[in-house]
Amino acid sequence: MTPETASAHARRIAALAPIIPVLVVEDAAHARPLAQALVTGGLPALEVTLRTPAALDVIREMAQVPGGVVGAGTLLTPADVRAAKAAGATFGVSPGATETLLKACEDEDLPLLPGAATASEAMALLERGYTMLKFFPAEAAGGAPALKSIGAPIPQIAFCPTGGVTPENARDYLALPNVICAGGSWVAPKDAVEAGDWARIETLARAAAALPR
């Protein structure tokens, strides 16, 4: 898969809803009902971070939920890419980008949202052919004002800001012309997941899906 094709796929996934839930799931038993609540609430694209021992099993379970588009986050190595793809991930997300990681995703035909925090990083990815990026860590890197400034001279690139995005500041990001969606963890609070409060999560998803962009 070429970078151009990967970015086209990633852009279509990003356009599915204003928010991509960023999920850290400890127990694979929670995977299907969690995914069902989020998809029913209007958030079909789901990023499962590879930060727990259960993450690959979570991806396998969520991949079975109708209407869901499951991706793997925190991809760092080619082994991560291969494992995520084998588990059923249909896209990947990374906090940054290295030549090794980009090539692995291209070789595995896994659309990637590579991370960038500066204009130089964004330009390097654009030079390779990537036009749909993750802006990370969004708030720590300057927030919506920084992303607006980056977008002015590089309008070819669209972003999914992640890292510190909240219900309160999500609107600021989504109002930018170079933002298609944002990544947020607030739609699946740890206490709600552990309690199996899927109704609460569906309600949070509905509110996130209704954010203007």
Secondary structure as UniProt FT lines:
FT   HELIX           3..14
FT   TURN            15..16
FT   STRAND          19..23
FT   HELIX           28..30
FT   HELIX           31..40
FT   TURN            41..42
FT   STRAND          45..49
FT   TURN            53..54
FT   HELIX           55..62
FT   TURN            63..64
FT   TURN            66..67
FT   STRAND          69..73
FT   HELIX           78..87
FT   STRAND          91..93
FT   HELIX           99..107
FT   TURN            108..109
FT   STRAND          112..113
FT   STRAND          115..116
FT   HELIX           119..128
FT   STRAND          132..135
FT   TURN            136..142
FT   HELIX           143..151
FT   TURN            152..153
FT   TURN            155..156
FT   STRAND          158..162
FT   TURN            167..169
FT   HELIX           170..174
FT   TURN            177..178
FT   STRAND          182..184
FT   TURN            186..187
FT   HELIX           190..195
FT   HELIX           198..209
//
